[in-house]
Amino acid sequence: MSGNPVFDRIQQDLDENPVVLYMKGTPMFPQCGFSAAVVQILSDIGVKFKGIDILVDPSLREGVKQFTNWPTIPQLYVKGEFVGGCDIVREMAASGELSTLLKDKGLLS
Amino acid sequence: MQVRNLIQQKLTAGLSPERLDIVDESHRHQGHAGTSAEGESHFHIEIVSAAFEGKSAVARQRLVYDLLADELKTRIHALSLKTRTPAETKTP
């Protein structure tokens, strides 16, 4: 427990879901081009992920930025570790690094 | 001061970049959430700097985010970054 209820909630999301995307909107209806791009990449790779809409909760929107010291959304986490935002996920997808990471973690065959 | 000039000033001071391209993409996002009437809200920045040497992609972007922390809290709504070292520009 961190003493910060928002951080505890984020930690719980990360503990319960191997791939988590904090995003604007939902995977079905992204509300931002950068979030939509990451949803598309994850869908193309074929990995299951939990998309969490930060627009519905201002405390989560600020909390997730502080949690990992990263000022922008979307944010991708794999097995509790912060991977990156849209630019980094795009580059990792293009280089094949993202699939390798997911395979190494046993999340993709 | 213009946001673009502030970005230029802060990144030049903080990273001594070999190349710094700042593209204002705000016009592509007019009218949707996060755009301000003043414009200058969405930027794409390409930086080539030796300061990125030996750093992960996350660490590189954090360097930039830290230098632009004030602007990210106020004027900048979206920032897309390409961060390379001088050596990385030489390999395709």
N, CA and C atoms of all chains as a GROMACS GRO file, in nm:
protein
  603
    1MET      N    1   0.084  -0.119   0.000
    1MET     CA    2   0.000   0.000   0.000
    1MET      C    3   0.087   0.124   0.000
    2SER      N    4   0.055   0.217  -0.085
    2SER     CA    5   0.137   0.337  -0.098
    2SER      C    6   0.086   0.452  -0.013
    3GLY      N    7  -0.036   0.438   0.040
    3GLY     CA    8  -0.094   0.550   0.114
    3GLY      C    9  -0.170   0.644   0.023
    4ASN      N   10  -0.156   0.626  -0.108
    4ASN     CA   11  -0.229   0.707  -0.205
    4ASN      C   12  -0.332   0.615  -0.272
    5PRO      N   13  -0.462   0.640  -0.250
    5PRO     CA   14  -0.563   0.547  -0.301
    5PRO      C   15  -0.560   0.529  -0.454
    6VAL      N   16  -0.524   0.636  -0.527
    6VAL     CA   17  -0.518   0.623  -0.673
    6VAL      C   18  -0.402   0.532  -0.714
    7PHE      N   19  -0.287   0.550  -0.649
    7PHE     CA   20  -0.172   0.464  -0.678
    7PHE      C   21  -0.204   0.318  -0.646
    8ASP      N   22  -0.275   0.296  -0.535
    8ASP     CA   23  -0.311   0.159  -0.496
    8ASP      C   24  -0.401   0.096  -0.602
    9ARG      N   25  -0.491   0.179  -0.656
    9ARG     CA   26  -0.582   0.128  -0.758
    9ARG      C   27  -0.506   0.095  -0.887
   10ILE      N   28  -0.411   0.181  -0.924
   10ILE     CA   29  -0.330   0.154  -1.043
   10ILE      C   30  -0.250   0.027  -1.023
   11GLN      N   31  -0.189   0.014  -0.905
   11GLN     CA   32  -0.108  -0.105  -0.876
   11GLN      C   33  -0.194  -0.231  -0.886
   12GLN      N   34  -0.318  -0.220  -0.839
   12GLN     CA   35  -0.408  -0.336  -0.845
   12GLN      C   36  -0.441  -0.371  -0.991
   13ASP      N   37  -0.467  -0.270  -1.073
   13ASP     CA   38  -0.490  -0.294  -1.217
   13ASP      C   39  -0.371  -0.368  -1.278
   14LEU      N   40  -0.251  -0.322  -1.241
   14LEU     CA   41  -0.130  -0.380  -1.301
   14LEU      C   42  -0.104  -0.521  -1.249
   15ASP      N   43  -0.141  -0.546  -1.123
   15ASP     CA   44  -0.122  -0.679  -1.066
   15ASP      C   45  -0.218  -0.778  -1.130
   16GLU      N   46  -0.337  -0.730  -1.164
   16GLU     CA   47  -0.442  -0.822  -1.210
   16GLU      C   48  -0.441  -0.844  -1.361
   17ASN      N   49  -0.375  -0.754  -1.435
   17ASN     CA   50  -0.378  -0.763  -1.582
   17ASN      C   51  -0.236  -0.754  -1.638
   18PRO      N   52  -0.195  -0.858  -1.713
   18PRO     CA   53  -0.057  -0.857  -1.764
   18PRO      C   54  -0.029  -0.743  -1.862
   19VAL      N   55  -0.127  -0.703  -1.943
   19VAL     CA   56  -0.106  -0.592  -2.036
   19VAL      C   57  -0.214  -0.487  -2.010
   20VAL      N   58  -0.171  -0.368  -1.970
   20VAL     CA   59  -0.266  -0.262  -1.938
   20VAL      C   60  -0.234  -0.139  -2.021
   21LEU      N   61  -0.336  -0.080  -2.080
   21LEU     CA   62  -0.320   0.045  -2.154
   21LEU      C   63  -0.409   0.152  -2.090
   22TYR      N   64  -0.345   0.253  -2.029
   22TYR     CA   65  -0.421   0.369  -1.984
   22TYR      C   66  -0.437   0.460  -2.106
   23MET      N   67  -0.561   0.496  -2.133
   23MET     CA   68  -0.589   0.563  -2.260
   23MET      C   69  -0.705   0.662  -2.247
   24LYS      N   70  -0.721   0.742  -2.350
   24LYS     CA   71  -0.836   0.831  -2.358
   24LYS      C   72  -0.943   0.762  -2.439
   25GLY      N   73  -1.056   0.734  -2.374
   25GLY     CA   74  -1.161   0.657  -2.439
   25GLY      C   75  -1.142   0.509  -2.411
   26THR      N   76  -1.216   0.428  -2.486
   26THR     CA   77  -1.209   0.282  -2.467
   26THR      C   78  -1.150   0.219  -2.593
   27PRO      N   79  -1.104   0.093  -2.583
   27PRO     CA   80  -1.051   0.029  -2.704
   27PRO      C   81  -1.151   0.033  -2.821
   28MET      N   82  -1.280   0.021  -2.791
   28MET     CA   83  -1.380   0.028  -2.898
   28MET      C   84  -1.397   0.170  -2.952
   29PHE      N   85  -1.389   0.267  -2.861
   29PHE     CA   86  -1.410   0.407  -2.900
   29PHE      C   87  -1.301   0.497  -2.843
   30PRO      N   88  -1.181   0.491  -2.900
   30PRO     CA   89  -1.073   0.578  -2.852
   30PRO      C   90  -1.109   0.724  -2.877
   31GLN      N   91  -1.068   0.811  -2.785
   31GLN     CA   92  -1.102   0.954  -2.796
   31GLN      C   93  -0.981   1.038  -2.835
   32CYS      N   94  -0.874   0.974  -2.877
   32CYS     CA   95  -0.752   1.048  -2.909
   32CYS      C   96  -0.673   0.966  -3.009
   33GLY      N   97  -0.610   1.034  -3.104
   33GLY     CA   98  -0.538   0.964  -3.210
   33GLY      C   99  -0.423   0.879  -3.160
   34PHE      N  100  -0.356   0.927  -3.055
   34PHE     CA  101  -0.242   0.852  -3.002
   34PHE      C  102  -0.288   0.724  -2.933
   35SER      N  103  -0.398   0.736  -2.858
   35SER     CA  104  -0.455   0.616  -2.792
   35SER      C  105  -0.504   0.517  -2.898
   36ALA      N  106  -0.569   0.569  -3.000
   36ALA     CA  107  -0.620   0.483  -3.107
   36ALA      C  108  -0.506   0.408  -3.175
   37ALA      N  109  -0.392   0.476  -3.193
   37ALA     CA  110  -0.278   0.414  -3.262
   37ALA      C  111  -0.225   0.294  -3.181
   38VAL      N  112  -0.218   0.311  -3.048
   38VAL     CA  113  -0.166   0.201  -2.966
   38VAL      C  114  -0.265   0.084  -2.961
   39VAL      N  115  -0.394   0.115  -2.953
   39VAL     CA  116  -0.496   0.010  -2.957
   39VAL      C  117  -0.482  -0.072  -3.086
   40GLN      N  118  -0.463   0.000  -3.197
   40GLN     CA  119  -0.448  -0.066  -3.327
   40GLN      C  120  -0.326  -0.158  -3.329
   41ILE      N  121  -0.216  -0.109  -3.275
   41ILE     CA  122  -0.092  -0.188  -3.273
   41ILE      C  123  -0.111  -0.316  -3.190
   42LEU      N  124  -0.170  -0.302  -3.072
   42LEU     CA  125  -0.190  -0.418  -2.985
   42LEU      C  126  -0.286  -0.517  -3.049
   43SER      N  127  -0.389  -0.466  -3.115
   43SER     CA  128  -0.486  -0.553  -3.182
   43SER      C  129  -0.420  -0.626  -3.298
   44ASP      N  130  -0.337  -0.555  -3.373
   44ASP     CA  131  -0.268  -0.617  -3.487
   44ASP      C  132  -0.175  -0.730  -3.440
   45ILE      N  133  -0.107  -0.706  -3.328
   45ILE     CA  134  -0.016  -0.808  -3.275
   45ILE      C  135  -0.096  -0.926  -3.222
   46GLY      N  136  -0.218  -0.898  -3.175
   46GLY     CA  137  -0.304  -1.005  -3.128
   46GLY      C  138  -0.285  -1.039  -2.982
   47VAL      N  139  -0.244  -0.940  -2.903
   47VAL     CA  140  -0.227  -0.964  -2.760
   47VAL      C  141  -0.350  -0.910  -2.686
   48LYS      N  142  -0.392  -0.984  -2.583
   48LYS     CA  143  -0.505  -0.938  -2.503
   48LYS      C  144  -0.458  -0.827  -2.410
   49PHE      N  145  -0.537  -0.721  -2.399
   49PHE     CA  146  -0.497  -0.614  -2.307
   49PHE      C  147  -0.620  -0.553  -2.242
   50LYS      N  148  -0.596  -0.489  -2.128
   50LYS     CA  149  -0.705  -0.418  -2.062
   50LYS      C  150  -0.687  -0.269  -2.088
   51GLY      N  151  -0.784  -0.209  -2.154
   51GLY     CA  152  -0.781  -0.065  -2.177
   51GLY      C  153  -0.857   0.006  -2.066
   52ILE      N  154  -0.794   0.104  -2.005
   52ILE     CA  155  -0.859   0.177  -1.896
   52ILE      C  156  -0.872   0.324  -1.936
   53ASP      N  157  -0.997   0.370  -1.937
   53ASP     CA  158  -1.027   0.506  -1.983
   53ASP      C  159  -1.002   0.605  -1.868
   54ILE      N  160  -0.904   0.694  -1.889
   54ILE     CA  161  -0.872   0.789  -1.783
   54ILE      C  162  -0.959   0.914  -1.789
   55LEU      N  163  -1.035   0.928  -1.900
   55LEU     CA  164  -1.119   1.049  -1.913
   55LEU      C  165  -1.237   1.049  -1.816
   56VAL      N  166  -1.277   0.929  -1.770
   56VAL     CA  167  -1.394   0.921  -1.683
   56VAL      C  168  -1.359   0.953  -1.537
   57ASP      N  169  -1.230   0.968  -1.507
   57ASP     CA  170  -1.190   0.988  -1.368
   57ASP      C  171  -1.070   1.083  -1.359
   58PRO      N  172  -1.094   1.211  -1.328
   58PRO     CA  173  -0.985   1.308  -1.322
   58PRO      C  174  -0.872   1.270  -1.225
   59SER      N  175  -0.906   1.202  -1.115
   59SER     CA  176  -0.802   1.166  -1.019
   59SER      C  177  -0.711   1.058  -1.079
   60LEU      N  178  -0.769   0.969  -1.158
   60LEU     CA  179  -0.689   0.866  -1.225
   60LEU      C  180  -0.603   0.929  -1.334
   61ARG      N  181  -0.661   1.027  -1.404
   61ARG     CA  182  -0.590   1.095  -1.512
   61ARG      C  183  -0.462   1.160  -1.459
   62GLU      N  184  -0.471   1.228  -1.347
   62GLU     CA  185  -0.351   1.289  -1.287
   62GLU      C  186  -0.264   1.183  -1.221
   63GLY      N  187  -0.332   1.086  -1.153
   63GLY     CA  188  -0.259   0.985  -1.076
   63GLY      C  189  -0.167   0.900  -1.162
   64VAL      N  190  -0.215   0.862  -1.281
   64VAL     CA  191  -0.136   0.773  -1.364
   64VAL      C  192  -0.012   0.847  -1.418
   65LYS      N  193  -0.023   0.979  -1.434
   65LYS     CA  194   0.093   1.058  -1.478
   65LYS      C  195   0.200   1.063  -1.369
   66GLN      N  196   0.153   1.076  -1.244
   66GLN     CA  197   0.249   1.081  -1.133
   66GLN      C  198   0.305   0.943  -1.102
   67PHE      N  199   0.221   0.842  -1.117
   67PHE     CA  200   0.258   0.705  -1.079
   67PHE      C  201   0.391   0.664  -1.142
   68THR      N  202   0.406   0.697  -1.269
   68THR     CA  203   0.526   0.651  -1.339
   68THR      C  204   0.611   0.768  -1.390
   69ASN      N  205   0.578   0.889  -1.340
   69ASN     CA  206   0.652   1.008  -1.380
   69ASN      C  207   0.658   1.022  -1.532
   70TRP      N  208   0.539   1.021  -1.592
   70TRP     CA  209   0.526   1.031  -1.738
   70TRP      C  210   0.406   1.121  -1.765
   71PRO      N  211   0.426   1.235  -1.832
   71PRO     CA  212   0.320   1.336  -1.832
   71PRO      C  213   0.212   1.317  -1.938
   72THR      N  214   0.221   1.212  -2.017
   72THR     CA  215   0.123   1.201  -2.128
   72THR      C  216   0.051   1.067  -2.126
   73ILE      N  217  -0.060   1.063  -2.195
   73ILE     CA  218  -0.143   0.945  -2.216
   73ILE      C  219  -0.144   0.921  -2.366
   74PRO      N  220  -0.141   0.802  -2.417
   74PRO     CA  221  -0.152   0.671  -2.350
   74PRO      C  222  -0.024   0.624  -2.281
   75GLN      N  223  -0.040   0.527  -2.195
   75GLN     CA  224   0.072   0.461  -2.128
   75GLN      C  225   0.048   0.310  -2.131
   76LEU      N  226   0.150   0.239  -2.178
   76LEU     CA  227   0.139   0.092  -2.186
   76LEU      C  228   0.226   0.027  -2.078
   77TYR      N  229   0.166  -0.070  -2.009
   77TYR     CA  230   0.239  -0.147  -1.906
   77TYR      C  231   0.231  -0.294  -1.940
   78VAL      N  232   0.344  -0.364  -1.927
   78VAL     CA  233   0.346  -0.508  -1.946
   78VAL      C  234   0.401  -0.570  -1.818
   79LYS      N  235   0.324  -0.662  -1.760
   79LYS     CA  236   0.362  -0.727  -1.633
   79LYS      C  237   0.405  -0.623  -1.530
   80GLY      N  238   0.328  -0.518  -1.519
   80GLY     CA  239   0.352  -0.417  -1.416
   80GLY      C  240   0.460  -0.316  -1.449
   81GLU      N  241   0.531  -0.339  -1.560
   81GLU     CA  242   0.639  -0.246  -1.595
   81GLU      C  243   0.594  -0.148  -1.704
   82PHE      N  244   0.630  -0.022  -1.686
   82PHE     CA  245   0.598   0.079  -1.786
   82PHE      C  246   0.682   0.058  -1.911
   83VAL      N  247   0.616   0.047  -2.025
   83VAL     CA  248   0.686   0.025  -2.152
   83VAL      C  249   0.709   0.157  -2.224
   84GLY      N  250   0.603   0.240  -2.234
   84GLY     CA  251   0.619   0.368  -2.300
   84GLY      C  252   0.485   0.425  -2.344
   85GLY      N  253   0.493   0.539  -2.411
   85GLY     CA  254   0.376   0.602  -2.470
   85GLY      C  255   0.368   0.568  -2.617
   86CYS      N  256   0.292   0.646  -2.691
   86CYS     CA  257   0.263   0.614  -2.830
   86CYS      C  258   0.389   0.607  -2.918
   87ASP      N  259   0.479   0.706  -2.905
   87ASP     CA  260   0.599   0.708  -2.991
   87ASP      C  261   0.682   0.582  -2.972
   88ILE      N  262   0.702   0.546  -2.844
   88ILE     CA  263   0.788   0.432  -2.812
   88ILE      C  264   0.723   0.302  -2.856
   89VAL      N  265   0.592   0.288  -2.830
   89VAL     CA  266   0.522   0.166  -2.870
   89VAL      C  267   0.525   0.150  -3.022
   90ARG      N  268   0.506   0.262  -3.094
   90ARG     CA  269   0.513   0.259  -3.241
   90ARG      C  270   0.650   0.211  -3.289
   91GLU      N  271   0.755   0.269  -3.230
   91GLU     CA  272   0.890   0.230  -3.272
   91GLU      C  273   0.919   0.085  -3.239
   92MET      N  274   0.873   0.041  -3.119
   92MET     CA  275   0.897  -0.098  -3.078
   92MET      C  276   0.819  -0.195  -3.166
   93ALA      N  277   0.701  -0.154  -3.210
   93ALA     CA  278   0.622  -0.240  -3.298
   93ALA      C  279   0.690  -0.252  -3.434
   94ALA      N  280   0.742  -0.139  -3.484
   94ALA     CA  281   0.806  -0.138  -3.615
   94ALA      C  282   0.933  -0.222  -3.615
   95SER      N  283   1.007  -0.220  -3.505
   95SER     CA  284   1.134  -0.293  -3.499
   95SER      C  285   1.115  -0.439  -3.461
   96GLY      N  286   0.994  -0.476  -3.417
   96GLY     CA  287   0.970  -0.613  -3.374
   96GLY      C  288   0.997  -0.636  -3.226
   97GLU      N  289   1.050  -0.529  -3.161
   97GLU     CA  290   1.086  -0.539  -3.020
   97GLU      C  291   0.964  -0.566  -2.930
   98LEU      N  292   0.851  -0.512  -2.971
   98LEU     CA  293   0.730  -0.526  -2.888
   98LEU      C  294   0.684  -0.672  -2.885
   99SER      N  295   0.681  -0.736  -3.001
   99SER     CA  296   0.644  -0.878  -3.005
   99SER      C  297   0.741  -0.961  -2.925
  100THR      N  298   0.871  -0.929  -2.935
  100THR     CA  299   0.973  -1.003  -2.861
  100THR      C  300   0.949  -0.991  -2.711
  101LEU      N  301   0.922  -0.868  -2.667
  101LEU     CA  302   0.896  -0.845  -2.524
  101LEU      C  303   0.775  -0.929  -2.478
  102LEU      N  304   0.668  -0.926  -2.557
  102LEU     CA  305   0.546  -0.997  -2.518
  102LEU      C  306   0.567  -1.148  -2.518
  103LYS      N  307   0.648  -1.196  -2.613
  103LYS     CA  308   0.679  -1.339  -2.617
  103LYS      C  309   0.765  -1.378  -2.498
  104ASP      N  310   0.864  -1.295  -2.468
  104ASP     CA  311   0.952  -1.322  -2.353
  104ASP      C  312   0.872  -1.331  -2.224
  105LYS      N  313   0.768  -1.253  -2.215
  105LYS     CA  314   0.686  -1.250  -2.093
  105LYS      C  315   0.578  -1.359  -2.097
  106GLY      N  316   0.576  -1.437  -2.206
  106GLY     CA  317   0.480  -1.546  -2.217
  106GLY      C  318   0.339  -1.501  -2.250
  107LEU      N  319   0.326  -1.383  -2.310
  107LEU     CA  320   0.194  -1.328  -2.337
  107LEU      C  321   0.153  -1.343  -2.483
  108LEU      N  322   0.245  -1.394  -2.561
  108LEU     CA  323   0.221  -1.409  -2.705
  108LEU      C  324   0.298  -1.532  -2.749
  109SER      N  325   0.233  -1.615  -2.833
  109SER     CA  326   0.306  -1.735  -2.875
  109SER      C  327   0.358  -1.719  -3.016
  110MET      N  328   0.603   3.468  -2.456
  110MET     CA  329   0.684   3.414  -2.566
  110MET      C  330   0.610   3.299  -2.635
  111GLN      N  331   0.635   3.283  -2.761
  111GLN     CA  332   0.574   3.174  -2.836
  111GLN      C  333   0.618   3.040  -2.778
  112VAL      N  334   0.527   2.944  -2.778
  112VAL     CA  335   0.560   2.812  -2.723
  112VAL      C  336   0.676   2.750  -2.801
  113ARG      N  337   0.672   2.766  -2.932
  113ARG     CA  338   0.778   2.708  -3.014
  113ARG      C  339   0.916   2.762  -2.974
  114ASN      N  340   0.922   2.891  -2.950
  114ASN     CA  341   1.051   2.951  -2.910
  114ASN      C  342   1.096   2.901  -2.773
  115LEU      N  343   0.999   2.886  -2.682
  115LEU     CA  344   1.030   2.833  -2.549
  115LEU      C  345   1.087   2.692  -2.558
  116ILE      N  346   1.021   2.610  -2.640
  116ILE     CA  347   1.067   2.472  -2.659
  116ILE      C  348   1.210   2.473  -2.713
  117GLN      N  349   1.229   2.556  -2.815
  117GLN     CA  350   1.360   2.565  -2.879
  117GLN      C  351   1.468   2.604  -2.778
  118GLN      N  352   1.436   2.707  -2.699
  118GLN     CA  353   1.530   2.759  -2.601
  118GLN      C  354   1.565   2.653  -2.496
  119LYS      N  355   1.463   2.588  -2.440
  119LYS     CA  356   1.485   2.494  -2.330
  119LYS      C  357   1.557   2.368  -2.377
  120LEU      N  358   1.519   2.317  -2.496
  120LEU     CA  359   1.584   2.195  -2.543
  120LEU      C  360   1.726   2.222  -2.589
  121THR      N  361   1.750   2.341  -2.645
  121THR     CA  362   1.886   2.376  -2.687
  121THR      C  363   1.976   2.386  -2.563
  122ALA      N  364   1.924   2.451  -2.458
  122ALA     CA  365   2.003   2.466  -2.336
  122ALA      C  366   2.026   2.332  -2.268
  123GLY      N  367   1.924   2.246  -2.269
  123GLY     CA  368   1.932   2.123  -2.191
  123GLY      C  369   2.000   2.008  -2.262
  124LEU      N  370   1.998   2.007  -2.396
  124LEU     CA  371   2.045   1.888  -2.469
  124LEU      C  372   2.157   1.917  -2.569
  125SER      N  373   2.189   2.044  -2.590
  125SER     CA  374   2.284   2.084  -2.694
  125SER      C  375   2.266   2.000  -2.820
  126PRO      N  376   2.148   2.002  -2.879
  126PRO     CA  377   2.120   1.910  -2.989
  126PRO      C  378   2.199   1.942  -3.116
  127GLU      N  379   2.229   1.834  -3.187
  127GLU     CA  380   2.295   1.848  -3.317
  127GLU      C  381   2.190   1.889  -3.420
  128ARG      N  382   2.068   1.841  -3.397
  128ARG     CA  383   1.955   1.879  -3.482
  128ARG      C  384   1.830   1.891  -3.396
  129LEU      N  385   1.749   1.991  -3.427
  129LEU     CA  386   1.625   2.010  -3.351
  129LEU      C  387   1.518   2.060  -3.447
  130ASP      N  388   1.421   1.973  -3.476
  130ASP     CA  389   1.311   2.013  -3.565
  130ASP      C  390   1.182   2.017  -3.484
  131ILE      N  391   1.121   2.132  -3.480
  131ILE     CA  392   0.997   2.148  -3.405
  131ILE      C  393   0.884   2.177  -3.504
  132VAL      N  394   0.789   2.086  -3.512
  132VAL     CA  395   0.678   2.104  -3.606
  132VAL      C  396   0.550   2.128  -3.526
  133ASP      N  397   0.488   2.241  -3.551
  133ASP     CA  398   0.360   2.274  -3.486
  133ASP      C  399   0.248   2.210  -3.566
  134GLU      N  400   0.184   2.108  -3.506
  134GLU     CA  401   0.077   2.035  -3.578
  134GLU      C  402  -0.061   2.076  -3.528
  135SER      N  403  -0.068   2.188  -3.457
  135SER     CA  404  -0.194   2.228  -3.393
  135SER      C  405  -0.308   2.242  -3.494
  136HIS      N  406  -0.275   2.290  -3.614
  136HIS     CA  407  -0.381   2.313  -3.713
  136HIS      C  408  -0.454   2.185  -3.749
  137ARG      N  409  -0.387   2.070  -3.729
  137ARG     CA  410  -0.450   1.942  -3.763
  137ARG      C  411  -0.550   1.897  -3.657
  138HIS      N  412  -0.549   1.969  -3.545
  138HIS     CA  413  -0.634   1.925  -3.433
  138HIS      C  414  -0.734   2.032  -3.393
  139GLN      N  415  -0.755   2.130  -3.480
  139GLN     CA  416  -0.843   2.241  -3.446
  139GLN      C  417  -0.981   2.193  -3.406
  140GLY      N  418  -1.031   2.251  -3.297
  140GLY     CA  419  -1.169   2.224  -3.259
  140GLY      C  420  -1.189   2.103  -3.171
  141HIS      N  421  -1.084   2.020  -3.151
  141HIS     CA  422  -1.110   1.908  -3.060
  141HIS      C  423  -1.047   1.935  -2.924
  142ALA      N  424  -1.085   1.850  -2.826
  142ALA     CA  425  -1.046   1.873  -2.687
  142ALA      C  426  -0.896   1.896  -2.674
  143GLY      N  427  -0.858   1.995  -2.596
  143GLY     CA  428  -0.717   2.018  -2.570
  143GLY      C  429  -0.656   2.126  -2.657
  144THR      N  430  -0.724   2.164  -2.764
  144THR     CA  431  -0.671   2.273  -2.845
  144THR      C  432  -0.714   2.404  -2.781
  145SER      N  433  -0.622   2.499  -2.778
  145SER     CA  434  -0.659   2.629  -2.723
  145SER      C  435  -0.675   2.727  -2.838
  146ALA      N  436  -0.748   2.832  -2.813
  146ALA     CA  437  -0.770   2.933  -2.915
  146ALA      C  438  -0.638   2.997  -2.958
  147GLU      N  439  -0.541   2.994  -2.866
  147GLU     CA  440  -0.412   3.054  -2.897
  147GLU      C  441  -0.329   2.969  -2.993
  148GLY      N  442  -0.373   2.845  -3.018
  148GLY     CA  443  -0.296   2.756  -3.103
  148GLY      C  444  -0.174   2.703  -3.029
  149GLU      N  445  -0.078   2.650  -3.103
  149GLU     CA  446   0.047   2.600  -3.045
  149GLU      C  447   0.023   2.501  -2.931
  150SER      N  448  -0.055   2.398  -2.958
  150SER     CA  449  -0.088   2.300  -2.854
  150SER      C  450  -0.035   2.160  -2.887
  151HIS      N  451  -0.018   2.132  -3.017
  151HIS     CA  452   0.026   1.999  -3.061
  151HIS      C  453   0.159   2.012  -3.135
  152PHE      N  454   0.259   1.940  -3.088
  152PHE     CA  455   0.391   1.949  -3.150
  152PHE      C  456   0.450   1.812  -3.180
  153HIS      N  457   0.525   1.807  -3.288
  153HIS     CA  458   0.611   1.691  -3.314
  153HIS      C  459   0.754   1.743  -3.314
  154ILE      N  460   0.840   1.679  -3.236
  154ILE     CA  461   0.978   1.727  -3.224
  154ILE      C  462   1.075   1.614  -3.254
  155GLU      N  463   1.169   1.643  -3.342
  155GLU     CA  464   1.276   1.546  -3.370
  155GLU      C  465   1.406   1.605  -3.315
  156ILE      N  466   1.473   1.525  -3.233
  156ILE     CA  467   1.594   1.573  -3.167
  156ILE      C  468   1.708   1.474  -3.191
  157VAL      N  469   1.820   1.526  -3.233
  157VAL     CA  470   1.941   1.445  -3.241
  157VAL      C  471   2.040   1.504  -3.141
  158SER      N  472   2.076   1.426  -3.039
  158SER     CA  473   2.163   1.479  -2.935
  158SER      C  474   2.248   1.368  -2.874
  159ALA      N  475   2.371   1.401  -2.843
  159ALA     CA  476   2.460   1.306  -2.777
  159ALA      C  477   2.413   1.279  -2.633
  160ALA      N  478   2.326   1.365  -2.581
  160ALA     CA  479   2.275   1.346  -2.444
  160ALA      C  480   2.193   1.217  -2.433
  161PHE      N  481   2.149   1.162  -2.548
  161PHE     CA  482   2.068   1.040  -2.544
  161PHE      C  483   2.152   0.913  -2.542
  162GLU      N  484   2.282   0.929  -2.560
  162GLU     CA  485   2.375   0.816  -2.566
  162GLU      C  486   2.356   0.723  -2.444
  163GLY      N  487   2.340   0.594  -2.472
  163GLY     CA  488   2.333   0.496  -2.363
  163GLY      C  489   2.203   0.499  -2.284
  164LYS      N  490   2.103   0.572  -2.335
  164LYS     CA  491   1.976   0.581  -2.262
  164LYS      C  492   1.864   0.508  -2.336
  165SER      N  493   1.773   0.447  -2.262
  165SER     CA  494   1.658   0.380  -2.322
  165SER      C  495   1.563   0.485  -2.380
  166ALA      N  496   1.470   0.437  -2.462
  166ALA     CA  497   1.372   0.529  -2.522
  166ALA      C  498   1.293   0.601  -2.414
  167VAL      N  499   1.256   0.528  -2.310
  167VAL     CA  500   1.180   0.590  -2.200
  167VAL      C  501   1.264   0.698  -2.133
  168ALA      N  502   1.390   0.667  -2.105
  168ALA     CA  503   1.478   0.764  -2.037
  168ALA      C  504   1.499   0.888  -2.124
  169ARG      N  505   1.510   0.871  -2.254
  169ARG     CA  506   1.528   0.985  -2.346
  169ARG      C  507   1.407   1.077  -2.342
  170GLN      N  508   1.290   1.016  -2.351
  170GLN     CA  509   1.170   1.100  -2.351
  170GLN      C  510   1.152   1.170  -2.217
  171ARG      N  511   1.190   1.100  -2.108
  171ARG     CA  512   1.178   1.163  -1.976
  171ARG      C  513   1.267   1.287  -1.968
  172LEU      N  514   1.387   1.279  -2.028
  172LEU     CA  515   1.476   1.396  -2.031
  172LEU      C  516   1.404   1.515  -2.094
  173VAL      N  517   1.340   1.489  -2.208
  173VAL     CA  518   1.270   1.596  -2.280
  173VAL      C  519   1.150   1.645  -2.198
  174TYR      N  520   1.073   1.551  -2.145
  174TYR     CA  521   0.956   1.588  -2.065
  174TYR      C  522   0.996   1.674  -1.944
  175ASP      N  523   1.109   1.638  -1.881
  175ASP     CA  524   1.153   1.716  -1.764
  175ASP      C  525   1.187   1.859  -1.804
  176LEU      N  526   1.254   1.874  -1.918
  176LEU     CA  527   1.292   2.008  -1.963
  176LEU      C  528   1.168   2.091  -1.999
  177LEU      N  529   1.063   2.025  -2.044
  177LEU     CA  530   0.942   2.097  -2.087
  177LEU      C  531   0.827   2.082  -1.986
  178ALA      N  532   0.861   2.051  -1.862
  178ALA     CA  533   0.758   2.021  -1.761
  178ALA      C  534   0.655   2.133  -1.748
  179ASP      N  535   0.701   2.258  -1.743
  179ASP     CA  536   0.607   2.370  -1.725
  179ASP      C  537   0.512   2.383  -1.844
  180GLU      N  538   0.567   2.371  -1.964
  180GLU     CA  539   0.485   2.386  -2.085
  180GLU      C  540   0.385   2.271  -2.097
  181LEU      N  541   0.428   2.149  -2.054
  181LEU     CA  542   0.337   2.034  -2.062
  181LEU      C  543   0.218   2.051  -1.968
  182LYS      N  544   0.240   2.122  -1.857
  182LYS     CA  545   0.131   2.143  -1.761
  182LYS      C  546   0.034   2.249  -1.812
  183THR      N  547   0.082   2.339  -1.898
  183THR     CA  548  -0.003   2.450  -1.937
  183THR      C  549  -0.042   2.445  -2.085
  184ARG      N  550   0.053   2.477  -2.172
  184ARG     CA  551   0.017   2.500  -2.312
  184ARG      C  552   0.018   2.376  -2.400
  185ILE      N  553   0.116   2.288  -2.378
  185ILE     CA  554   0.129   2.174  -2.470
  185ILE      C  555   0.029   2.066  -2.434
  186HIS      N  556  -0.054   2.031  -2.530
  186HIS     CA  557  -0.154   1.927  -2.506
  186HIS      C  558  -0.103   1.792  -2.557
  187ALA      N  559  -0.029   1.794  -2.665
  187ALA     CA  560   0.020   1.669  -2.722
  187ALA      C  561   0.161   1.690  -2.778
  188LEU      N  562   0.244   1.592  -2.751
  188LEU     CA  563   0.384   1.602  -2.790
  188LEU      C  564   0.428   1.467  -2.843
  189SER      N  565   0.468   1.465  -2.967
  189SER     CA  566   0.520   1.341  -3.023
  189SER      C  567   0.669   1.361  -3.045
  190LEU      N  568   0.749   1.262  -3.006
  190LEU     CA  569   0.895   1.281  -3.004
  190LEU      C  570   0.967   1.174  -3.083
  191LYS      N  571   1.073   1.216  -3.149
  191LYS     CA  572   1.167   1.122  -3.208
  191LYS      C  573   1.304   1.159  -3.153
  192THR      N  574   1.364   1.070  -3.077
  192THR     CA  575   1.489   1.101  -3.007
  192THR      C  576   1.599   1.007  -3.055
  193ARG      N  577   1.701   1.065  -3.116
  193ARG     CA  578   1.810   0.982  -3.167
  193ARG      C  579   1.945   1.039  -3.125
  194THR      N  580   2.045   0.954  -3.122
  194THR     CA  581   2.182   0.999  -3.099
  194THR      C  582   2.244   1.028  -3.236
  195PRO      N  583   2.352   1.106  -3.240
  195PRO     CA  584   2.417   1.132  -3.369
  195PRO      C  585   2.454   1.002  -3.442
  196ALA      N  586   2.499   0.901  -3.367
  196ALA     CA  587   2.539   0.774  -3.429
  196ALA      C  588   2.418   0.705  -3.494
  197GLU      N  589   2.301   0.717  -3.432
  197GLU     CA  590   2.182   0.649  -3.484
  197GLU      C  591   2.132   0.712  -3.614
  198THR      N  592   2.168   0.835  -3.640
  198THR     CA  593   2.124   0.896  -3.765
  198THR      C  594   2.206   0.844  -3.883
  199LYS      N  595   2.318   0.780  -3.852
  199LYS     CA  596   2.406   0.733  -3.960
  199LYS      C  597   2.371   0.592  -4.003
  200THR      N  598   2.301   0.516  -3.916
  200THR     CA  599   2.256   0.383  -3.956
  200THR      C  600   2.111   0.394  -4.003
  201PRO      N  601   2.077   0.330  -4.115
  201PRO     CA  602   1.943   0.345  -4.169
  201PRO      C  603   1.836   0.280  -4.079
   0.00000   0.00000   0.00000
